[in-house]
Amino acid sequence: MLGNLNAAVVAVSVDDAQSHADFSKKYQLPFPLLSDPDGLTAAAYDSLLNLGLIRFARRHTFIISPDGRIAARFDKVNPDSHAQDVARTLKTLQQSARP
């Protein structure tokens, strides 16, 4: 769906690379899963939840513009409609960026 909108999809979490490889294979994901074991990327995007012994990246979605800025942020993700919500927002952003 998003590939048709000239967009790249990437997932990032604090899980290790092997767990990503296993998860991606199990669910046949069509996009890469990036490992952020130290949580630096998640923290930079204000998505790291650190409860002492337990750390995880919240399920946030970001649309990053071609110039590297955050164009949209989704803090609440409803799995049933999220892909459609992101696609709709991406289309709107792309239309507003056209000259």
PyMOL commands that set and color helices and strands:
alter all, ss='L'
color gray80, all
select helices_A, chain A and resi 3-5+17-27+40-44+82-97
alter helices_A, ss='H'
color red, helices_A
select strands_A, chain A and resi 11-13+33-35+48-50+55-57+61-64+70-74
alter strands_A, ss='S'
color yellow, strands_A
deselect
rebuild
show_as cartoon
